[in-house]
């Protein structure tokens, strides 16, 4: 009996943990993505530092090569003049520099391999991060849609939608009445103004025109042309 109670408690704890995870899966995913983005940014900085160090190593290597060449020239000159002691000192310095040169070349090779691996890792991680970000956006949209669907399935929510649609219909009907009334008022106002009535009569050909017309202007221009001819 006691074992059964413990099993039931563990089962309920597991269910509660799973339910908590399900409720908070979207914000948990968002935080995990932010953590991953921070880690990738740190990896990018590490690659940049490695590249900078490799460039410094290349500069030091070039300086060593130049010093070796200079010492070799001077040592040859010393040998040619019979100064074996100075030539030996130069040879010892050259040997030390050549050891430094070899170590620098090994370091550069190691830097190159490491940088290549780091860049490949960063590229792969960035691709995975972008995929996660797309998935996170889709999950958020799905969660919002599910909330909307649940709200629409609720009877009270459906009643609210019905009321809103009725309110919109009444508002549109009121606006239509206002527009019709305003147009009617404009027409009545225009009909009651004498100048409007006179303009309508003149346009209909009753009485003289109120102003020059295009035909009058053309007739005047033709007369000017005939007079000039």
C-alpha positions as CSV (number, residue, x, y, z in Angstrom):
1,X,0.0,0.0,0.0
2,X,2.8,2.4,0.9
3,X,4.6,1.7,-2.3
4,X,1.4,2.4,-4.3
5,X,1.0,5.7,-2.5
6,X,4.7,6.6,-3.4
7,X,4.1,5.6,-7.0
8,X,0.9,7.7,-7.2
9,X,2.8,10.7,-5.7
10,X,5.6,10.3,-8.2
11,X,3.1,10.0,-11.0
12,X,1.2,13.1,-10.0
13,X,4.5,15.0,-9.6
14,X,5.5,13.9,-13.1
15,X,2.2,15.0,-14.5
16,X,2.5,18.4,-12.7
17,X,6.0,18.8,-14.1
18,X,4.9,17.9,-17.6
19,X,1.9,20.3,-17.4
20,X,4.2,23.1,-16.1
21,X,6.6,22.5,-19.0
22,X,3.8,22.4,-21.5
23,X,2.4,25.8,-20.2
24,X,5.8,27.4,-20.3
25,X,7.4,25.7,-23.3
26,X,7.3,28.8,-25.5
27,X,9.1,31.2,-23.1
28,X,11.5,28.3,-22.1
29,X,12.4,27.8,-25.8
30,X,12.9,31.6,-26.2
31,X,15.3,31.7,-23.3
32,X,17.2,28.7,-24.5
33,X,17.5,30.3,-27.9
34,X,18.8,33.5,-26.3
35,X,21.4,31.5,-24.3
36,X,22.4,29.7,-27.5
37,X,22.8,33.0,-29.3
38,X,25.0,34.3,-26.5
39,X,27.2,31.2,-26.7
40,X,27.5,31.6,-30.5
41,X,28.5,35.2,-30.1
42,X,31.2,34.2,-27.6
43,X,32.4,31.6,-30.1
44,X,32.6,34.3,-32.8
45,X,34.8,36.4,-30.5
46,X,37.0,33.4,-29.8
47,X,37.5,33.0,-33.6
48,X,38.3,36.7,-34.0
49,X,40.9,36.5,-31.2
50,X,42.5,33.4,-32.8
51,X,42.6,35.1,-36.1
52,X,44.2,38.2,-34.6
53,X,46.8,36.1,-32.7
54,X,47.6,34.2,-35.9
55,X,48.2,37.5,-37.7
56,X,50.5,38.6,-35.0
57,X,52.4,35.3,-35.3
58,X,52.8,35.9,-39.0
59,X,54.2,39.4,-38.4
60,X,56.7,38.0,-35.9
61,X,57.6,35.2,-38.3
62,X,58.3,37.8,-41.1
63,X,60.5,39.8,-38.7
64,X,62.5,36.7,-37.8
65,X,63.0,35.8,-41.4
66,X,64.3,39.3,-42.1
67,X,66.7,39.2,-39.1
68,X,68.0,35.8,-40.2
69,X,68.7,37.1,-43.8
70,X,70.4,40.2,-42.4
71,X,72.6,38.2,-40.0
72,X,73.5,35.7,-42.8
73,X,74.7,38.6,-45.0
74,X,76.8,40.1,-42.2
75,X,78.2,36.7,-41.2
76,X,79.3,36.0,-44.8
77,X,81.0,39.4,-44.8
78,X,82.8,38.6,-41.6
79,X,83.9,35.2,-43.0
80,X,85.2,36.8,-46.1
81,X,87.3,39.2,-44.0
82,X,88.6,36.4,-41.9
83,X,86.7,37.4,-38.7
84,X,85.7,33.9,-37.6
85,X,84.8,35.0,-34.1
86,X,82.1,37.4,-35.2
87,X,81.0,35.0,-37.8
88,X,80.5,32.3,-35.1
89,X,78.5,34.7,-32.9
90,X,76.3,35.5,-36.0
91,X,75.9,31.8,-36.6
92,X,74.8,31.2,-33.0
93,X,72.2,34.0,-33.3
94,X,71.0,32.6,-36.6
95,X,70.6,29.2,-35.1
96,X,68.4,30.6,-32.3
97,X,66.4,32.6,-34.7
98,X,65.8,29.6,-36.9
99,X,64.5,27.7,-33.9
100,X,62.1,30.6,-33.2
101,X,61.1,30.5,-36.9
102,X,60.3,26.8,-36.8
103,X,58.3,27.2,-33.6
104,X,56.4,30.1,-35.2
105,X,55.6,28.1,-38.3
106,X,54.3,25.2,-36.1
107,X,52.2,27.7,-34.2
108,X,50.8,29.2,-37.4
109,X,49.8,25.7,-38.7
110,X,48.1,25.0,-35.4
111,X,46.3,28.3,-35.5
112,X,45.2,27.7,-39.0
113,X,43.7,24.2,-38.1
114,X,42.0,25.5,-35.0
115,X,40.6,28.5,-36.8
116,X,39.2,26.3,-39.5
117,X,37.5,24.0,-37.1
118,X,36.1,27.0,-35.0
119,X,34.7,28.7,-38.1
120,X,33.0,25.4,-39.2
121,X,31.5,25.0,-35.8
122,X,30.2,28.5,-35.7
123,X,28.7,28.3,-39.2
124,X,26.9,25.0,-38.2
125,X,25.7,26.5,-34.9
126,X,24.4,29.6,-36.7
127,X,22.4,27.5,-39.1
128,X,20.9,25.5,-36.2
129,X,20.1,28.8,-34.4
130,X,18.3,30.2,-37.4
131,X,16.3,27.1,-37.7
132,X,15.4,27.3,-34.0
133,X,14.4,30.9,-34.3
134,X,12.1,30.1,-37.2
135,X,10.6,27.2,-35.2
136,X,10.2,29.5,-32.2
137,X,8.3,32.1,-34.2
138,X,6.1,29.4,-35.6
139,X,5.4,28.0,-32.1
140,X,4.4,31.5,-30.9
141,X,2.1,31.9,-33.8
142,X,0.6,28.5,-33.2
143,X,0.1,29.2,-29.5
144,X,-1.7,32.5,-30.3
145,X,-3.9,30.7,-32.8
146,X,-4.7,28.1,-30.3
147,X,-5.7,30.7,-27.7
148,X,-7.9,32.4,-30.3
149,X,-9.5,29.1,-31.2
150,X,-10.2,28.4,-27.6
151,X,-11.6,31.8,-27.1
152,X,-13.9,31.4,-30.1
153,X,-15.1,28.1,-28.8
154,X,-16.2,29.7,-25.6
155,X,-19.9,30.5,-25.6
156,X,-19.4,33.9,-23.9
157,X,-16.8,34.8,-26.5
158,X,-19.1,33.8,-29.3
159,X,-21.9,36.0,-27.7
160,X,-19.4,38.9,-27.6
161,X,-18.6,38.5,-31.3
162,X,-22.3,38.4,-32.1
163,X,-22.9,41.6,-30.1
164,X,-19.9,43.3,-31.8
165,X,-21.3,42.4,-35.3
166,X,-24.7,43.8,-34.3
167,X,-23.0,47.0,-33.1
168,X,-21.1,47.3,-36.3
169,X,-24.2,46.8,-38.4
170,X,-26.0,49.5,-36.4
171,X,-23.1,51.9,-36.8
172,X,-22.9,51.3,-40.5
173,X,-26.6,51.9,-40.9
174,X,-26.4,55.1,-38.8
175,X,-23.4,56.4,-41.0
176,X,-25.4,55.6,-44.1
177,X,-28.4,57.7,-42.8
178,X,-26.0,60.5,-42.0
179,X,-24.5,60.5,-45.4
180,X,-27.9,60.4,-47.2
181,X,-29.2,63.3,-45.0
182,X,-26.1,65.4,-45.7
183,X,-26.5,64.9,-49.5
184,X,-30.1,65.8,-49.3
185,X,-29.3,68.9,-47.3
186,X,-26.7,69.9,-49.9
187,X,-29.2,69.4,-52.8
188,X,-31.9,71.4,-51.0
189,X,-29.5,74.2,-50.2
190,X,-28.3,74.4,-53.8
191,X,-31.8,74.4,-55.2
192,X,-32.7,77.3,-52.9
193,X,-29.9,79.6,-54.0
194,X,-30.8,81.9,-57.0
195,X,-27.3,81.9,-58.5
196,X,-27.4,78.1,-58.7
197,X,-30.8,78.2,-60.4
198,X,-29.5,80.9,-62.9
199,X,-26.5,78.9,-63.7
200,X,-28.6,75.8,-64.4
201,X,-30.9,77.8,-66.7
202,X,-27.9,79.3,-68.6
203,X,-26.3,75.9,-69.0
204,X,-29.6,74.6,-70.4
205,X,-29.7,77.4,-73.0
206,X,-32.4,79.5,-71.4
207,X,-31.1,83.1,-71.5
208,X,-27.7,84.4,-72.2
209,X,-24.5,82.7,-71.1
210,X,-23.0,83.8,-67.8
211,X,-19.5,83.9,-69.2
212,X,-17.4,83.3,-72.2
213,X,-17.4,79.8,-73.6
214,X,-14.8,77.9,-75.6
215,X,-16.8,78.4,-78.8
216,X,-16.7,82.2,-78.2
217,X,-12.9,82.1,-77.8
218,X,-12.4,80.0,-80.9
219,X,-14.7,82.4,-83.0
220,X,-12.7,85.3,-81.8
221,X,-9.4,83.7,-82.7
222,X,-10.7,82.8,-86.2
223,X,-11.7,86.4,-86.7
224,X,-8.2,87.5,-85.8
225,X,-6.7,85.1,-88.3
226,X,-9.1,86.3,-91.0
227,X,-8.3,89.9,-90.3
228,X,-4.6,89.3,-90.4
229,X,-5.0,87.5,-93.8
